[in-house]
Amino acid sequence: MLMIKTVAITDKTITAYLVDGRTISVPLAWSWRLSEATPEQRLNYEIIGDGQGIHWPDIDEDISAEGMLYGVPAPNPRHLRVLSAAV
């Protein structure tokens, strides 16, 4: 099981440092909520589920270690509305 020990967030990446020594990094753009959040909101996170994920309470965002490793970017619902309106 992937377990997050610590997290680093920049204006470009979300990086999870795992208990077993591995590092997973994804573009910040993978999370539209984090991309649109303030730097202060991005830094207000908690590691949840015994290290299985990260939660940002200010913006109600959750990302799992498995999602970072195997997942795909979260779709922005506003972007989806624009696309469906154009059809």
N, C-alpha and C positions, 0 to 999 in steps of 0.2 A: 504494500500500500504506500502511496506517495504521501509524505507528511511534510508540511511546510514548517520550517523553523523560524525564518525571518523573511521580511519583504522589503524591497526597495522600489520606489516609484519615482520616475523622472517625468519630464514633459513629453517623453517619447516612448518609454517602456515601463512594463510591470515585470519585475524580476522576483521570483520566489526561490529562496535558498532552502533546499530540502535537508531533512535530518540526516539522510544518508550521504550528504556531501554534493549531490547533484544540484545544478542550477537550471531553472526554466525561465525563459524570458520571452515575452510576447509584446507586440506593439501596443501602445496605449490605445490606439485607434480600434483595437479589437473590442473595446468596451466604449460605446458611444456615451454612456453615462459618465465614465471616468474622463473621457476626452472633453466633455462639456463642464466638468466639475472644476471648482477652484483648487489651487494648490493645497489650501488648508483642508478642503473636503477630501482630497486624495490621500492626505496624510492621516486622516482619522479613520483608521481601519482596525479590525480585530481578526486574529486568526481563530477560525472556528472549527468545530468537529474534530478536536484532537489533532489539528494540523491539516485537515483535509481540504480546507478552503479559506478564503478571505472574505470578510464582509465589511462594506462601507455603509454605516448606518445613516449618514447624512444624505446619501443619494440612493439608498436601498439597492445596492449592487452586491452581488455575490459571484465569486469566481472560484472554481475548484482547481486543485492542482492537476487533476486528470483533464479537466477542461482546457487548461493551459497547455498541457502536453499533447492531447489528441484532438482538441476542439477546433472550432472555427469561430470567426468573429461574430459577435452578437449583432443581429440586424437592428437597425434604428427604425422604430415604428414610424417616425415622422418621414423618413426616407421612403418607407414602403407605401405610405399614404400618397406621397407625391407621385410615385411610380404608378399606383393603381388609378389615380386621377388622370394621368396622361394617357391611359389606355382607352 
